């Protein structure tokens, strides 16, 4: 059996601080909207004795959190890839494939 030929060493990927904090920003945005929805439900819904309904407020906050995360993720997937992403995708092409090649059957 032959040993695989060593490829060019990949340079380490070091994302910027903004790229590293982006997921936390999105989760924080979803959390803020969930807290807002929970507070609205807490202030609006009362039980028979006039006490706030904490179970319903928690349920509403959880649902809003999940829905906002899903919507933000889907919107993020629908965006146009940046020039850096397009440059990184060039490495995924097969070795015989050139930039001008219009082949539809990709090897990956």
Residue pairs with C-beta under 8 A, 6 or more apart in sequence:
26 69
26 72
26 73
26 76
27 69
29 68
29 72
30 64
30 65
30 68
30 69
30 72
31 65
33 64
33 65
33 68
34 61
34 62
34 64
34 65
34 68
35 61
37 60
37 61
37 64
38 57
38 58
38 60
38 61
38 64
39 57
40 60
41 53
41 56
41 57
41 60
41 61
42 52
42 53
42 54
42 57
43 52
45 52
45 53
45 56
45 57
46 52
46 53
47 53
81 89
90 99
92 106
92 108
93 106
93 107
94 106
94 107
94 108
97 103
97 106
97 107
